[in-house]
């Protein structure tokens, strides 16, 4: 993108789809969905999960598609055109994506270390102790800030450099080319892992636990809220990523068809992956005689503790499956990280007339500086708090605001026409009602519940960190809004 604000265009629809699928498929598909499904009804979780796709996932995705496609610019500039006072919300959303990127890269950094370790099981006989003590030197609280974890710093340098190289170049030469390569490779490698995992002794323990229905849990509101939260997290909704990528689509694109393809691809991948993850955990339960419910976990515990423990007892095949698994995490992570940078990069480019090359360089330098905080002994402690706050407060608030603005203030019929204009499948009044009423009400309940839990379950350190984050995501967007346009 050049200084004349010329809008780049995807060279073909496949590039767009791979970029969108790459933005959606990330750590949440691999480490979050299996645990959420297991904890919220097993096989019956598919019912609220599918409902969440059609009530939240697809409708809000279509909203972001129509907004990006119609205005063909950043979210902050779109909202400014609707009403100048709304510009700050666009900066708020883009900043949330960028801040998530700043700690997300650290997890990818840990994974990069584990790719190397997987060739010789370098985590030793106690993967849990290795991760927390030997590698991360984890400490709760702020005392660990004075300890730099140099292996993580080195990986951060490499990953931020990689993000910069990809993001600074032309849209199709950078993001387009990388996602078209990595996403098919990711799917192939994950298929190998899943197929192999199903042959392991005890694999049936795992996938039967995943599929075992718990019909009584369908009456629990928390199960339905968990399904909506998973769809929100999995599809990267409300982070201006979709709006940014869709703004690069050429005229005549079928938005509704593209939306269905992306959602179907993402959700199929995470359900498919869950079979492999649970089969491997079932193998561990069978081999070591440990009850399944004492093994199953999510997050870093699943990737960097449970999986290495399984590899330790797997035999020589571990030297193939291990590197493949951690490469899958890396590929999924890279395609997601470059998407998280795009909203703020595009917004800076559009308002301040800074080239794509320079805006990417600036943000990568700032992002690297911020991410160093998570490369300290307090890194994993701070990461967990930031992740909870930004996801449960920031993203949800941004989605609620966008539903209200586009559903009530802006002429939503104009967006409906944009969606239906080039599509054989038409949506209508039902979609408008979901945007105007259903999504804001559901997410407001989730938002209030999450906010209450955040500020009541933590100690004083939690409260301090959350207040600092709150000030950052309020003050910085205001400053960016006030700064004059160039």
PyMOL commands that set and color helices and strands:
alter all, ss='L'
color gray80, all
select helices_A, chain A and resi 13-24+27-39+45-71+75-82+84-117+127-135+143-146+150-168+172-198+203-211+215-219+221-234+241-246+255-288+292-294+300-312+318-352+356-375+379-409+412-421+429-457+460-482
alter helices_A, ss='H'
color red, helices_A
deselect
rebuild
show_as cartoon
